[in-house]
Amino acid sequence: MKRFSYTEQDSTLQLIVLPVFVFILNWILLRNVYWQNWQIFGFATLSAGLLSYGNWLANNAISIYINQHFPHPQQTPRRILFMFILTGLQSCLTISVIYGLYKVVASPAFPVYPGWLGWAYTYDLLVVVMVITVYEGVFAFTHWEQTLIETEQLKKANLQSQLDGLKSQINPHFLFNSLNSLSSLIEDDPDQAERFVEEMSSVYRYLLRSNETELATLSQEIQFAQSYFHLLNTRYGDGIQLRLAIDPALADHLLPPLTLQILIENVVKHNIILPQQPLTIRIGTTPDGRLEVQNNVQRKNVRVPSNRVGLSNITTKYQLLGQGSVSIQENDQTFSVTLPLLANSE
């Protein structure tokens, strides 16, 4: 922050508050003689003005330091208390320095009124309270505005994720493959065809309902992933495998909906899937309570160009939620994505 500016409106506040503060302070300390002699007026205004400006910068530095240590809205009472105590002491020290300067140059033509020093301190503390109130109001508004922006960004990311999910599933290619698989099952295995229809229905139902909430439980995501994988397994057979290792204690933890669908779809899109060369997807939880999705790497000879939109959406969601970062690791053998899980407060 340049020149210890606490807010972007700091210069404006200085222009408004400092001149008024200096005029009234000098009137309290010097009474009417302050307005009656232009030399006294000039000396007192310049002296008190420079010292008050230095005091303002010092108080800004104090306020910035306190704000860095107590930045959250729930810490507001503590932040205001420390700001009032420290900036109040600093301001009263400045008043004492100004009064001491006036005492040094005091003369019959430049009288100083010691009995009014207490009123000067009182006036100074009232100004401190007023400035803190203004700053806290600006701080609260800025925080509210930032929260609103982040909420809108999260909604956009959520909608984009839903759109990407729907695009990857509700498209002619996917429907053709699904219906083609279903057609073969109806003739060869009616019971399996019925199961396929049920799982396909579950997939679409979850996709369409995912816009009702910004977070889903891990158990809901796993259930959806199993239904989604059933459709893939029906198509690819032994060419694709799913391994689950989920800690039951984390079943109610939260993550953005469609996260597993995006990750599984990404794996299928970029890897070879053959019965003699199976693609294995492992979904499990780590000892530190995170979710890990890993697969063996079998890159296609003609690799599908990837702009990582899906992974970018997931990363953006976690950034906006402020609940940890997404870790992506890749080598010639494995590709893994590790995600934070949010504790369910309900």
C-alpha positions in Angstrom: 0.0 0.0 0.0 1.6 3.2 -1.1 2.3 5.7 1.7 0.7 3.4 4.2 -2.8 4.0 2.6 -5.3 1.9 4.4 -8.0 2.3 1.8 -8.3 3.6 -1.8 -10.3 6.5 -0.4 -7.5 7.5 2.0 -6.3 10.6 0.1 -9.9 11.9 -0.1 -10.4 11.4 3.7 -7.1 13.2 4.4 -8.2 16.2 2.3 -11.5 16.4 4.1 -10.6 15.5 7.7 -7.0 16.9 8.2 -7.7 20.6 7.5 -10.8 20.6 9.7 -9.0 18.7 12.5 -6.1 21.1 12.5 -8.3 24.2 12.6 -10.4 23.0 15.5 -7.4 21.6 17.4 -5.5 24.9 17.1 -8.6 26.8 18.3 -8.8 24.5 21.3 -5.1 25.0 22.2 -4.7 28.7 21.3 -8.3 29.9 21.4 -9.3 33.1 19.5 -5.7 34.3 19.0 -5.3 31.6 16.4 -7.6 33.4 14.1 -6.5 36.9 15.0 -2.9 36.9 14.0 -1.9 35.6 10.5 1.7 34.8 11.6 0.4 32.6 14.5 -2.2 31.1 12.2 0.4 30.2 9.6 2.9 28.8 12.1 0.3 26.8 14.0 -1.5 25.5 10.9 1.8 24.4 9.3 3.2 22.8 12.5 0.0 21.0 13.5 -0.7 20.1 9.9 2.7 18.3 9.3 2.6 16.5 12.6 -1.1 15.5 12.1 -0.2 14.2 8.6 2.7 12.1 10.0 0.3 10.9 12.7 -2.2 9.8 10.0 0.4 7.8 8.2 1.6 6.2 11.4 -2.0 5.3 12.3 -2.5 3.9 8.9 0.6 1.7 9.3 -0.8 0.5 12.7 -4.2 -0.2 11.1 -2.7 -2.2 8.2 -0.7 -4.3 10.7 -3.7 -5.0 12.8 -5.9 -5.8 9.8 -3.3 -8.3 8.5 -3.5 -10.1 11.9 -7.3 -9.9 12.2 -8.6 -9.9 8.6 -11.8 -11.9 9.0 -15.3 -10.3 9.6 -15.8 -12.4 12.8 -12.6 -10.7 14.2 -14.1 -7.2 13.8 -14.6 -6.4 17.5 -11.0 -7.4 18.3 -9.7 -5.5 15.3 -11.6 -2.3 16.2 -10.5 -2.6 19.9 -6.8 -2.9 19.0 -7.1 -0.1 16.4 -8.7 2.3 18.9 -6.2 1.6 21.6 -3.1 1.8 19.5 -4.1 4.6 17.2 -5.6 6.5 20.1 -2.3 6.4 22.0 -0.4 7.4 18.9 -2.8 10.3 18.3 -2.6 11.5 21.9 1.2 11.4 21.7 1.0 13.6 18.6 -1.2 16.1 20.5 1.3 16.2 23.3 4.1 16.9 20.8 2.1 19.7 19.3 1.3 21.2 22.7 4.9 20.9 23.7 6.0 22.8 20.6 3.5 25.5 21.3 4.8 25.7 24.9 8.4 26.2 23.7 7.4 29.2 21.5 4.8 30.5 23.9 4.7 34.3 24.5 2.1 36.9 25.4 1.4 37.1 21.7 1.3 33.4 21.4 -0.6 32.2 24.5 -1.2 28.5 25.2 -4.1 27.4 27.4 -3.1 24.3 29.5 -6.6 23.9 30.9 -7.8 23.0 27.4 -5.3 20.2 26.8 -7.8 17.6 28.2 -10.4 18.9 25.7 -7.8 18.5 22.9 -7.3 14.8 23.9 -11.0 14.2 24.0 -11.5 15.9 20.6 -8.6 13.8 19.2 -10.1 10.5 20.4 -13.5 11.4 18.9 -11.8 12.0 15.6 -10.0 8.6 15.9 -13.4 6.9 16.5 -14.9 8.7 13.5 -12.0 7.7 11.2 -12.0 4.1 12.4 -15.8 3.9 11.8 -15.4 5.2 8.3 -12.5 2.8 7.6 -14.4 -0.2 9.0 -17.4 0.8 6.9 -15.2 0.9 3.8 -13.5 -2.4 4.8 -16.9 -4.1 5.4 -18.3 -2.9 2.0 -15.1 -4.0 0.2 -15.3 -7.4 1.8 -19.0 -7.7 0.9 -18.3 -6.6 -2.6 -15.4 -9.2 -2.9 -17.6 -11.9 -1.5 -20.4 -11.1 -4.0 -17.9 -11.2 -6.9 -16.5 -14.6 -5.7 -20.0 -15.9 -5.3 -20.8 -14.9 -8.9 -17.6 -16.5 -10.1 -18.4 -19.7 -8.2 -21.9 -19.8 -9.8 -20.4 -19.3 -13.2 -17.8 -22.0 -12.6 -20.5 -24.3 -11.4 -22.7 -23.6 -14.4 -19.7 -24.1 -16.7 -19.0 -27.4 -15.0 -22.6 -28.5 -15.4 -22.6 -27.4 -19.0 -19.3 -29.3 -19.7 -20.8 -32.3 -18.0 -24.0 -32.2 -20.1 -22.0 -31.6 -23.2 -19.8 -34.6 -22.6 -22.8 -36.8 -21.9 -25.9 -35.4 -23.7 -24.5 -35.4 -27.2 -25.2 -37.5 -30.3 -22.0 -39.5 -30.0 -22.6 -40.5 -26.4 -26.3 -41.2 -27.0 -25.5 -43.3 -30.0 -22.9 -45.4 -28.1 -25.3 -45.8 -25.1 -28.3 -46.7 -27.2 -26.2 -49.0 -29.3 -25.0 -50.8 -26.2 -28.6 -50.9 -24.9 -29.8 -52.4 -28.2 -27.3 -55.2 -28.0 -28.1 -55.9 -24.4 -31.9 -56.1 -25.1 -31.4 -59.0 -27.4 -28.5 -60.7 -25.6 -29.2 -60.0 -21.9 -32.6 -58.4 -21.1 -31.8 -58.3 -17.4 -28.5 -56.5 -18.0 -30.3 -54.1 -20.4 -32.8 -53.2 -17.6 -29.8 -52.5 -15.2 -28.2 -50.4 -18.0 -31.4 -48.3 -18.3 -31.5 -47.8 -14.5 -27.9 -46.7 -14.3 -28.3 -44.4 -17.3 -31.3 -42.9 -15.7 -29.3 -42.3 -12.5 -26.6 -40.6 -14.4 -28.9 -38.2 -16.2 -30.9 -37.5 -13.0 -27.8 -36.6 -11.1 -26.5 -34.4 -13.9 -29.8 -32.5 -14.1 -30.1 -32.1 -10.3 -26.5 -31.0 -9.8 -27.5 -27.3 -10.3 -29.5 -27.4 -7.1 -26.5 -27.2 -4.8 -22.9 -25.9 -4.9 -21.6 -28.9 -3.0 -22.4 -32.6 -2.9 -21.4 -35.3 -0.4 -18.6 -37.7 -1.2 -21.1 -40.6 -1.0 -23.4 -39.0 -3.6 -20.4 -38.4 -5.9 -19.2 -42.0 -5.5 -22.7 -43.4 -6.2 -22.9 -41.3 -9.3 -19.4 -42.3 -10.4 -20.5 -46.0 -10.0 -23.5 -45.4 -12.2 -21.5 -43.5 -14.8 -18.8 -46.2 -14.7 -21.4 -48.9 -15.3 -22.2 -47.3 -18.7 -18.5 -47.2 -19.5 -18.1 -50.8 -18.4 -21.0 -51.9 -20.6 -19.3 -50.3 -23.6 -15.7 -51.2 -22.9 -16.0 -54.4 -21.0 -12.8 -55.7 -19.4 -11.0 -52.8 -21.0 -11.8 -50.5 -18.1 -11.7 -51.1 -14.3 -12.8 -49.1 -11.3 -11.2 -49.5 -7.9 -12.7 -47.8 -4.8 -11.0 -47.3 -1.4 -13.1 -44.8 0.5 -12.8 -44.2 4.2 -16.5 -44.4 5.5 -15.7 -41.7 8.0 -15.4 -39.2 5.1 -18.6 -40.2 3.3 -20.4 -37.0 4.5 -17.6 -34.7 3.5 -18.3 -32.3 0.6 -16.9 -31.5 -2.8 -18.2 -29.7 -5.9 -20.8 -31.8 -7.8 -19.7 -33.5 -11.0 -16.1 -33.5 -9.9 -15.7 -37.2 -10.3 -17.6 -37.3 -13.7 -15.2 -34.6 -15.1 -12.1 -36.5 -13.9 -13.3 -39.9 -15.1 -14.4 -38.5 -18.5 -10.9 -36.9 -18.7 -9.2 -40.2 -18.1 -11.4 -42.0 -20.7 -10.8 -39.3 -23.3 -7.0 -39.4 -23.3 -6.2 -43.1 -22.7 -6.3 -46.3 -24.7 -8.9 -48.7 -23.5 -8.5 -52.4 -24.5 -9.2 -55.7 -22.8 -5.6 -56.8 -23.2 -4.5 -53.3 -22.0 -7.0 -52.4 -19.3 -7.4 -48.8 -18.1 -7.7 -48.8 -14.3 -9.2 -45.9 -12.4 -8.6 -45.8 -8.7 -10.7 -43.5 -6.4 -9.7 -43.4 -2.8 -9.1 -41.2 0.2 -5.7 -40.4 1.7 -4.7 -40.6 5.4 -4.9 -36.8 5.7 -8.6 -36.8 4.5 -8.2 -35.9 0.8 -9.7 -37.5 -2.2 -7.4 -39.0 -4.8 -8.3 -40.1 -8.4 -5.5 -42.0 -10.2 -5.2 -43.9 -13.4 -2.5 -45.8 -15.3 -1.3 -43.7 -18.3 -1.9 -45.3 -21.7 -1.8 -42.3 -24.0 -3.4 -42.6 -27.3 -1.1 -42.6 -30.4 -3.1 -39.7 -31.8 -3.7 -37.8 -28.6 -6.9 -35.8 -28.3 -5.9 -32.1 -27.9 -6.6 -31.0 -24.4 -7.1 -27.5 -23.1 -7.8 -28.9 -19.5 -11.0 -26.9 -19.2 -12.5 -29.6 -16.9 -9.4 -29.6 -14.6 -9.3 -25.8 -14.7 -13.0 -25.6 -13.6 -12.4 -27.9 -10.7 -9.3 -25.9 -9.6 -11.3 -22.6 -9.9 -14.1 -23.9 -7.8 -11.7 -24.9 -5.0 -10.0 -21.5 -5.2 -13.3 -19.7 -4.8 -14.3 -21.9 -2.0 -11.0 -21.1 -0.2 -10.7 -24.7 1.1 -7.3 -25.8 -0.2 -5.7 -26.4 -3.6 -6.0 -29.1 -6.2 -2.8 -31.2 -6.7 -2.2 -32.7 -10.2 0.7 -35.0 -10.7 1.7 -36.9 -13.9 4.5 -39.1 -15.1 4.9 -41.9 -17.6 3.1 -44.5 -15.4 0.4 -42.6 -13.6 -1.8 -39.6 -13.6 -3.4 -38.5 -10.3 -5.5 -35.6 -9.0 -5.8 -35.0 -5.3 -8.6 -32.9 -4.0 -9.5 -31.4 -0.6 -12.7 -32.6 1.1 -14.8 -30.1 3.0 -16.1 -31.0 6.4 -19.9 -31.1 6.5 -21.1 -28.6 9.2 -24.7 -30.1 9.3 
